[in-house]
Amino acid sequence: MSHFQSILVPMDFSSHASAALKLAVRMAQDSGATVHVLHAYALPLALNSPYPVKIPETLLEALREEAARKLEDSLAAVRDSGVKLESHLVQASPAAGICEAAEELGADLIVMGTRGLTGLAHVLLGSVAERTLRVAPCPVLTVKSDED
């Protein structure tokens, strides 16, 4: 029996994140933990510039609604697992949002997918998983899907 009470699963809707969710659910079935599924979305960089740009509220609302719908679809796949599931939608850069949520929720473990970038994009941007590993307030387990 593991000691986990709260497992955080960042969801980017990739096959890797889905695999991480399935693993977290299996772990929660063994430990009785709550699985918190989080989607952190950031506005496009052009919209976050230092210039006074007004973003139409309808655009922001459409973005939130679509993210919430996709998050609910992800949860539907594991809803009948018998595990307590909670969803969280935050507007933040992914790595920062994940680490802040882990802290706020008192997560014992983050289980997240990894989708390695290659070449120059990886050198310049790194990956969300790598940035999360560096600053997470708890252990991080990365999961790679066989589908990609």
Backbone as ProteinMPNN parsed JSONL, in Angstrom:
{"seq_chain_A": "MSHFQSILVPMDFSSHASAALKLAVRMAQDSGATVHVLHAYALPLALNSPYPVKIPETLLEALREEAARKLEDSLAAVRDSGVKLESHLVQASPAAGICEAAEELGADLIVMGTRGLTGLAHVLLGSVAERTLRVAPCPVLTVKSDED", "coords_chain_A": {"N_chain_A": [[0.849, -1.173, 0.0], [0.712, 2.133, -0.949], [1.758, 5.413, 0.149], [0.531, 7.585, -0.954], [-1.68, 10.333, -1.118], [-2.588, 12.367, -2.647], [-2.474, 12.879, -5.995], [-1.172, 14.53, -8.729], [-1.976, 15.141, -12.067], [-0.847, 16.511, -14.879], [-2.484, 17.637, -17.787], [-2.171, 17.644, -21.172], [-3.537, 16.759, -23.252], [-2.327, 14.933, -24.901], [-1.195, 11.682, -26.11], [0.704, 10.79, -24.347], [0.095, 12.131, -21.962], [-2.393, 11.002, -21.49], [-1.641, 8.363, -21.011], [-0.206, 8.789, -18.669], [-2.287, 9.597, -16.99], [-3.809, 7.235, -16.846], [-1.976, 5.555, -15.527], [-1.698, 6.969, -13.1], [-4.283, 6.709, -12.097], [-4.388, 3.929, -11.678], [-2.454, 3.756, -9.658], [-3.733, 5.263, -7.704], [-5.935, 3.68, -7.184], [-4.761, 1.655, -5.752], [-3.819, 3.037, -3.524], [-5.782, 4.723, -2.548], [-5.722, 7.383, -3.113], [-6.554, 10.76, -4.136], [-6.999, 11.821, -7.443], [-5.879, 14.532, -9.117], [-6.56, 16.267, -11.939], [-5.061, 18.399, -14.12], [-5.228, 21.126, -16.327], [-3.214, 23.47, -17.692], [-3.259, 26.476, -19.293], [-1.789, 28.815, -21.449], [-1.906, 32.134, -22.643], [-1.33, 32.994, -26.082], [1.972, 34.122, -26.876], [2.094, 36.545, -28.32], [-0.144, 37.795, -27.422], [0.491, 38.408, -24.879], [2.208, 40.496, -24.759], [4.215, 43.472, -24.029], [2.74, 45.516, -24.999], [-0.202, 47.514, -25.144], [-2.67, 45.538, -25.584], [-5.915, 44.669, -26.151], [-7.708, 41.873, -25.359], [-10.386, 40.242, -26.731], [-13.124, 39.412, -24.683], [-14.814, 37.387, -25.479], [-13.176, 35.711, -26.987], [-11.37, 34.796, -25.019], [-13.169, 33.454, -23.35], [-14.101, 31.452, -25.091], [-11.753, 30.001, -25.413], [-11.333, 29.065, -22.769], [-13.676, 27.516, -22.462], [-13.348, 25.522, -24.443], [-11.01, 24.283, -23.518], [-11.942, 23.339, -21.044], [-13.886, 21.53, -21.936], [-12.318, 19.624, -23.289], [-10.795, 18.735, -21.165], [-12.742, 17.55, -19.559], [-13.506, 15.492, -21.317], [-11.165, 13.962, -21.223], [-11.228, 13.077, -18.585], [-13.496, 11.503, -18.663], [-12.726, 9.063, -19.692], [-11.683, 7.683, -17.551], [-13.493, 7.813, -15.572], [-15.14, 5.802, -14.448], [-13.507, 4.372, -12.745], [-13.543, 4.195, -10.02], [-11.999, 5.825, -8.527], [-11.37, 8.842, -6.754], [-11.742, 11.753, -8.527], [-10.633, 14.959, -9.507], [-10.96, 17.928, -11.356], [-8.992, 20.584, -12.722], [-8.58, 23.772, -14.016], [-6.417, 26.104, -15.181], [-5.179, 29.364, -15.933], [-2.145, 29.774, -16.932], [1.415, 29.555, -17.481], [2.432, 26.327, -18.533], [4.45, 24.753, -16.93], [4.818, 26.396, -14.645], [2.17, 26.609, -13.753], [1.627, 23.937, -13.14], [3.441, 23.407, -11.038], [2.633, 25.312, -9.13], [0.005, 24.441, -8.651], [0.535, 21.887, -7.617], [1.745, 22.568, -5.226], [-0.343, 24.048, -3.941], [-2.358, 22.087, -3.783], [-1.204, 20.215, -2.211], [0.108, 18.018, -3.314], [1.372, 14.722, -3.395], [2.705, 13.503, -5.371], [3.565, 14.034, -8.768], [2.387, 12.936, -11.782], [3.241, 12.751, -14.987], [3.004, 13.113, -18.541], [5.522, 12.773, -21.08], [6.844, 14.4, -23.842], [9.197, 14.526, -25.78], [10.796, 17.291, -27.22], [12.607, 17.951, -30.228], [15.84, 18.711, -31.59], [16.566, 22.156, -32.371], [14.332, 23.432, -31.207], [14.031, 22.087, -28.786], [16.43, 22.751, -27.504], [16.168, 25.534, -27.241], [13.684, 25.877, -25.943], [13.328, 23.807, -24.105], [11.532, 21.383, -22.198], [8.231, 20.989, -20.915], [8.062, 18.998, -18.996], [10.763, 18.789, -18.177], [11.216, 21.369, -17.099], [9.341, 21.309, -15.052], [10.313, 19.206, -13.47], [12.597, 20.418, -12.424], [11.681, 22.316, -10.549], [9.544, 21.359, -9.057], [7.522, 20.792, -6.153], [7.38, 18.255, -5.157], [7.944, 14.7, -5.721], [8.336, 13.703, -9.183], [6.966, 11.741, -11.675], [7.587, 10.635, -14.829], [5.931, 9.712, -17.836], [5.95, 7.871, -20.775], [4.221, 7.436, -23.76], [3.444, 4.611, -25.826], [2.278, 5.136, -28.19], [3.16, 7.347, -29.713]], "CA_chain_A": [[0.0, 0.0, 0.0], [1.552, 3.329, -1.013], [1.375, 6.485, 1.054], [0.013, 8.721, -1.711], [-3.026, 10.804, -0.846], [-2.946, 13.348, -3.667], [-1.635, 12.732, -7.189], [-1.477, 15.548, -9.738], [-1.693, 14.724, -13.438], [-1.004, 17.578, -15.867], [-3.111, 17.1, -19.003], [-2.033, 18.455, -22.387], [-4.377, 16.049, -24.218], [-1.501, 14.066, -25.737], [-1.247, 10.271, -25.727], [1.575, 10.642, -23.183], [-0.671, 12.576, -20.799], [-3.422, 9.981, -21.259], [-0.96, 7.229, -20.377], [0.095, 9.213, -17.298], [-3.547, 9.571, -16.245], [-4.153, 5.837, -16.59], [-1.068, 5.068, -14.494], [-2.052, 7.629, -11.834], [-5.527, 6.088, -11.625], [-4.029, 2.612, -11.122], [-1.77, 4.01, -8.394], [-4.74, 5.74, -6.757], [-6.762, 2.532, -6.801], [-3.998, 0.924, -4.739], [-3.513, 3.847, -2.343], [-6.911, 5.522, -2.106], [-5.416, 8.797, -3.364], [-7.348, 11.563, -5.053], [-6.256, 12.204, -8.641], [-6.187, 15.88, -9.579], [-6.163, 16.407, -13.343], [-4.881, 19.836, -14.331], [-4.81, 21.672, -17.619], [-2.75, 24.851, -17.605], [-3.161, 27.049, -20.627], [-1.231, 30.16, -21.495], [-2.276, 32.894, -23.831], [-0.211, 33.093, -27.017], [2.947, 35.151, -26.521], [1.749, 37.821, -28.947], [-1.199, 38.425, -26.633], [1.06, 38.752, -23.582], [3.304, 41.433, -25.0], [4.134, 44.674, -23.203], [1.928, 46.506, -25.689], [-1.582, 47.492, -24.648], [-3.546, 44.804, -26.489], [-7.152, 44.229, -25.485], [-8.14, 40.583, -25.868], [-11.844, 40.159, -26.582], [-13.571, 38.457, -23.67], [-15.412, 36.222, -26.156], [-12.065, 34.832, -27.351], [-10.889, 34.162, -23.796], [-14.204, 32.526, -22.892], [-14.087, 30.311, -26.004], [-10.554, 29.234, -25.08], [-11.612, 28.375, -21.503], [-14.704, 26.504, -22.689], [-12.767, 24.404, -25.197], [-10.092, 23.588, -22.607], [-12.769, 22.623, -20.067], [-14.516, 20.406, -22.635], [-11.296, 18.603, -23.535], [-10.425, 18.187, -19.862], [-13.837, 16.65, -19.185], [-13.377, 14.313, -22.176], [-10.053, 13.165, -20.704], [-11.681, 12.447, -17.347], [-14.538, 10.526, -18.983], [-12.086, 7.776, -19.963], [-11.333, 7.0, -16.296], [-14.524, 8.185, -14.598], [-15.708, 4.624, -13.78], [-12.41, 3.639, -12.105], [-13.728, 4.136, -8.582], [-11.044, 6.747, -7.914], [-11.839, 10.224, -6.642], [-11.116, 12.588, -9.549], [-10.955, 16.377, -9.501], [-10.348, 18.616, -12.495], [-8.543, 21.945, -12.457], [-8.248, 24.505, -15.23], [-5.767, 27.351, -14.777], [-4.517, 30.151, -16.964], [-0.757, 29.943, -16.498], [2.328, 28.76, -18.295], [2.256, 24.968, -18.024], [5.317, 24.327, -15.825], [4.506, 27.201, -13.459], [0.838, 26.213, -13.294], [1.73, 22.594, -12.546], [4.13, 23.491, -9.743], [1.771, 26.059, -8.206], [-1.106, 23.564, -8.279], [1.07, 20.836, -6.75], [1.936, 23.194, -3.911], [-1.655, 24.381, -3.371], [-3.129, 20.871, -3.535], [-0.452, 19.311, -1.349], [0.334, 16.789, -4.07], [2.469, 13.849, -2.983], [3.357, 13.024, -6.582], [3.099, 14.496, -10.076], [2.568, 11.916, -12.816], [3.016, 13.508, -16.212], [3.524, 12.611, -19.808], [6.675, 13.461, -21.64], [6.853, 14.39, -25.311], [10.431, 15.23, -26.049], [11.038, 18.097, -28.418], [13.892, 17.6, -30.806], [16.59, 19.746, -32.282], [16.686, 23.52, -31.863], [13.193, 23.763, -30.337], [14.31, 21.553, -27.455], [17.53, 23.539, -26.932], [15.685, 26.865, -26.896], [12.495, 25.875, -25.096], [13.274, 22.751, -23.122], [10.221, 20.756, -22.201], [7.45, 21.24, -19.704], [8.469, 17.987, -18.014], [12.07, 19.155, -17.615], [11.057, 22.552, -16.243], [8.6, 20.882, -13.864], [11.244, 18.419, -12.645], [13.549, 21.3, -11.752], [11.133, 23.157, -9.477], [8.375, 20.75, -8.424], [7.627, 20.656, -4.704], [7.217, 16.847, -4.807], [8.491, 13.838, -6.777], [7.691, 13.72, -10.502], [7.114, 10.501, -12.443], [7.245, 10.907, -16.223], [5.4, 8.554, -18.539], [5.988, 7.999, -22.221], [3.269, 6.556, -24.417], [3.946, 3.838, -26.944], [1.542, 5.528, -29.384], [3.879, 8.346, -30.519]], "C_chain_A": [[0.896, 1.238, 0.0], [0.992, 4.394, -0.086], [0.776, 7.691, 0.324], [-1.422, 9.042, -1.321], [-3.529, 11.713, -1.954], [-1.962, 13.244, -4.823], [-2.104, 13.757, -8.211], [-1.061, 15.046, -11.11], [-1.919, 15.913, -14.364], [-1.516, 16.98, -17.175], [-2.927, 18.083, -20.149], [-2.767, 17.801, -23.559], [-3.58, 15.212, -25.212], [-1.68, 12.617, -25.289], [-0.367, 10.021, -24.496], [0.844, 11.038, -21.905], [-1.775, 11.576, -20.473], [-2.829, 8.751, -20.586], [-0.619, 7.555, -18.923], [-1.16, 9.166, -16.437], [-3.942, 8.141, -15.9], [-3.269, 5.243, -15.494], [-1.424, 5.678, -13.138], [-3.325, 7.025, -11.249], [-5.232, 4.717, -11.025], [-3.343, 2.767, -9.765], [-2.767, 4.446, -7.322], [-5.668, 4.616, -6.31], [-6.086, 1.732, -5.687], [-3.854, 1.701, -3.434], [-4.701, 4.612, -1.777], [-6.717, 7.009, -2.33], [-6.478, 9.45, -4.238], [-6.457, 11.919, -6.232], [-6.778, 13.564, -9.097], [-5.667, 16.003, -11.007], [-6.201, 17.89, -13.683], [-4.546, 20.138, -15.775], [-4.456, 23.128, -17.396], [-2.608, 25.373, -19.025], [-2.648, 28.482, -20.532], [-1.733, 30.848, -22.751], [-1.086, 32.936, -24.771], [0.676, 34.29, -26.672], [2.579, 36.508, -27.094], [0.679, 38.558, -28.145], [-0.707, 38.842, -25.252], [2.196, 39.76, -23.707], [3.169, 42.654, -24.104], [3.291, 45.779, -23.846], [0.486, 46.416, -25.205], [-2.538, 46.859, -25.663], [-4.754, 44.33, -25.697], [-7.605, 42.935, -26.154], [-9.647, 40.501, -25.672], [-12.234, 39.063, -25.585], [-14.182, 37.211, -24.31], [-14.338, 35.216, -26.567], [-11.549, 34.085, -26.124], [-11.891, 33.115, -23.29], [-14.242, 31.282, -23.78], [-12.894, 29.406, -25.712], [-10.786, 28.428, -23.801], [-12.633, 27.243, -21.698], [-14.158, 25.289, -23.428], [-11.815, 23.603, -24.312], [-10.876, 22.768, -21.58], [-13.43, 21.393, -20.698], [-13.514, 19.272, -22.846], [-10.851, 17.943, -22.219], [-11.489, 17.194, -19.398], [-13.806, 15.37, -20.031], [-12.268, 13.385, -21.677], [-10.469, 12.413, -19.442], [-12.706, 11.342, -17.616], [-13.947, 9.13, -19.183], [-11.775, 6.995, -18.691], [-12.379, 7.225, -15.201], [-15.061, 6.972, -13.826], [-14.657, 3.785, -13.048], [-12.6, 3.462, -10.603], [-12.798, 5.053, -7.812], [-11.671, 8.134, -7.836], [-11.027, 11.089, -7.607], [-11.566, 14.031, -9.374], [-10.255, 17.025, -10.684], [-10.058, 20.064, -12.117], [-8.122, 22.574, -13.779], [-7.664, 25.843, -14.799], [-5.151, 28.042, -15.98], [-3.131, 30.496, -16.443], [0.129, 29.211, -17.477], [2.327, 27.356, -17.699], [3.139, 24.594, -16.834], [5.01, 25.096, -14.545], [3.146, 26.807, -12.891], [0.848, 24.862, -12.605], [2.338, 22.688, -11.147], [3.303, 24.252, -8.71], [0.613, 25.184, -7.73], [-0.625, 22.455, -7.34], [1.252, 21.359, -5.332], [0.593, 23.434, -3.23], [-2.455, 23.143, -2.983], [-2.448, 19.921, -2.556], [-0.188, 17.976, -2.024], [1.545, 16.03, -3.529], [3.312, 13.433, -4.181], [2.732, 13.708, -7.792], [3.395, 13.373, -11.056], [2.238, 12.599, -14.126], [3.627, 12.847, -17.424], [4.732, 13.402, -20.233], [6.624, 13.304, -23.15], [8.072, 15.151, -25.746], [10.426, 16.022, -27.347], [12.396, 17.699, -28.965], [14.555, 18.823, -31.395], [16.588, 21.086, -31.565], [15.54, 23.892, -30.93], [13.456, 23.277, -28.919], [15.393, 22.375, -26.766], [17.012, 24.889, -26.452], [14.57, 26.84, -25.855], [12.548, 24.88, -23.951], [11.924, 22.07, -23.216], [9.524, 21.081, -20.89], [7.87, 20.251, -18.621], [9.807, 18.364, -17.37], [11.962, 20.356, -16.684], [10.324, 22.188, -14.951], [9.513, 20.105, -12.923], [12.177, 19.31, -11.838], [12.966, 21.998, -10.532], [9.936, 22.555, -8.743], [8.584, 20.588, -6.921], [7.499, 19.207, -4.22], [7.841, 16.004, -5.918], [7.647, 13.9, -8.059], [8.012, 12.406, -11.199], [6.691, 10.82, -13.865], [6.892, 9.608, -16.924], [5.45, 8.833, -20.031], [5.012, 6.986, -22.831], [3.938, 5.802, -25.549], [3.315, 4.281, -28.261], [2.289, 6.517, -30.267], [5.247, 7.873, -30.893]], "O_chain_A": [[1.755, 1.372, 0.871], [-0.131, 4.273, 0.402], [0.54, 8.724, 0.95], [-2.267, 8.154, -1.207], [-4.734, 11.826, -2.181], [-0.767, 13.49, -4.659], [-3.293, 13.839, -8.52], [0.064, 14.582, -11.298], [-3.065, 16.288, -14.611], [-1.034, 15.937, -17.615], [-3.445, 19.199, -20.12], [-2.637, 18.229, -24.705], [-4.105, 14.823, -26.256], [-2.243, 12.352, -24.227], [-0.664, 9.137, -23.692], [0.959, 10.361, -20.884], [-2.062, 11.331, -19.302], [-3.444, 8.166, -19.694], [-0.731, 6.696, -18.048], [-1.105, 8.743, -15.282], [-4.365, 7.87, -14.776], [-3.755, 4.512, -14.631], [-1.447, 4.969, -12.132], [-3.428, 6.851, -10.034], [-5.772, 4.377, -9.972], [-3.613, 2.007, -8.835], [-2.655, 4.041, -6.165], [-6.133, 4.613, -5.17], [-6.749, 1.202, -4.797], [-3.777, 1.104, -2.36], [-4.64, 5.099, -0.648], [-7.472, 7.817, -1.791], [-7.2, 8.78, -4.977], [-5.294, 12.277, -6.049], [-7.955, 13.721, -9.419], [-4.469, 15.857, -11.252], [-7.233, 18.548, -13.551], [-3.689, 19.49, -16.375], [-5.29, 23.924, -16.964], [-1.919, 24.777, -19.853], [-3.033, 29.245, -19.646], [-1.953, 30.215, -23.784], [0.057, 32.917, -24.315], [0.191, 35.332, -26.233], [2.738, 37.524, -26.418], [0.6, 39.785, -28.181], [-1.409, 39.551, -24.532], [3.051, 39.845, -22.826], [2.124, 42.854, -23.484], [3.155, 46.863, -23.278], [0.011, 45.326, -24.888], [-3.135, 47.55, -26.488], [-4.607, 43.658, -24.676], [-7.855, 42.901, -27.359], [-10.133, 40.673, -24.554], [-11.735, 37.94, -25.646], [-14.085, 36.114, -23.76], [-14.562, 34.007, -26.503], [-11.318, 32.877, -26.182], [-11.503, 32.029, -22.858], [-14.398, 30.171, -23.274], [-13.015, 28.182, -25.76], [-10.472, 27.239, -23.754], [-12.465, 26.149, -21.16], [-14.474, 24.152, -23.075], [-11.817, 22.372, -24.356], [-10.511, 21.631, -21.284], [-13.52, 20.341, -20.067], [-13.827, 18.105, -22.611], [-10.57, 16.745, -22.177], [-11.161, 16.117, -18.899], [-14.055, 14.282, -19.512], [-12.418, 12.163, -21.705], [-10.105, 11.252, -19.254], [-12.771, 10.36, -16.877], [-14.597, 8.129, -18.878], [-11.619, 5.775, -18.741], [-12.164, 6.865, -14.043], [-15.406, 7.108, -12.652], [-14.895, 2.612, -12.763], [-11.897, 2.668, -9.979], [-12.805, 5.059, -6.581], [-12.406, 8.549, -8.732], [-9.8, 11.155, -7.524], [-12.742, 14.294, -9.122], [-9.101, 16.715, -10.981], [-10.765, 20.679, -11.319], [-7.39, 21.967, -14.561], [-8.334, 26.629, -14.129], [-4.669, 27.4, -16.913], [-2.968, 31.394, -15.618], [-0.337, 28.348, -18.22], [2.23, 27.208, -16.48], [2.614, 24.154, -15.811], [4.951, 24.501, -13.469], [2.994, 26.685, -11.676], [0.16, 24.663, -11.604], [1.812, 22.117, -10.192], [3.279, 23.875, -7.539], [0.278, 25.184, -6.546], [-1.31, 22.124, -6.372], [0.945, 20.669, -4.36], [0.41, 23.064, -2.07], [-3.152, 23.146, -1.968], [-3.045, 18.936, -2.123], [-0.253, 16.926, -1.385], [2.593, 16.613, -3.246], [4.476, 13.06, -4.038], [1.522, 13.933, -7.835], [4.532, 12.911, -11.148], [1.093, 12.986, -14.359], [4.622, 12.126, -17.341], [4.943, 14.539, -19.81], [6.391, 12.211, -23.667], [7.973, 16.338, -26.056], [10.101, 15.507, -28.417], [13.236, 17.17, -28.237], [13.91, 19.837, -31.662], [16.606, 21.157, -30.336], [15.759, 24.603, -29.95], [13.141, 23.974, -27.955], [15.287, 22.665, -25.574], [17.38, 25.341, -25.367], [14.525, 27.702, -24.978], [11.888, 25.077, -22.93], [11.246, 22.184, -24.237], [10.164, 21.406, -19.89], [8.016, 20.627, -17.458], [9.96, 18.267, -16.152], [12.549, 20.36, -15.602], [10.651, 22.702, -13.882], [9.487, 20.323, -11.712], [12.511, 18.993, -10.696], [13.691, 22.249, -9.568], [9.369, 23.215, -7.872], [9.689, 20.285, -6.47], [7.509, 18.953, -3.015], [8.227, 16.545, -6.954], [6.435, 14.116, -8.026], [9.172, 12.007, -11.301], [5.554, 11.234, -14.092], [7.465, 8.553, -16.651], [5.042, 9.9, -20.49], [4.996, 5.818, -22.445], [4.886, 6.295, -26.159], [3.754, 3.859, -29.331], [2.069, 6.526, -31.478], [5.984, 8.59, -31.569]]}, "name": "protein", "num_of_chains": 1, "seq": "MSHFQSILVPMDFSSHASAALKLAVRMAQDSGATVHVLHAYALPLALNSPYPVKIPETLLEALREEAARKLEDSLAAVRDSGVKLESHLVQASPAAGICEAAEELGADLIVMGTRGLTGLAHVLLGSVAERTLRVAPCPVLTVKSDED"}
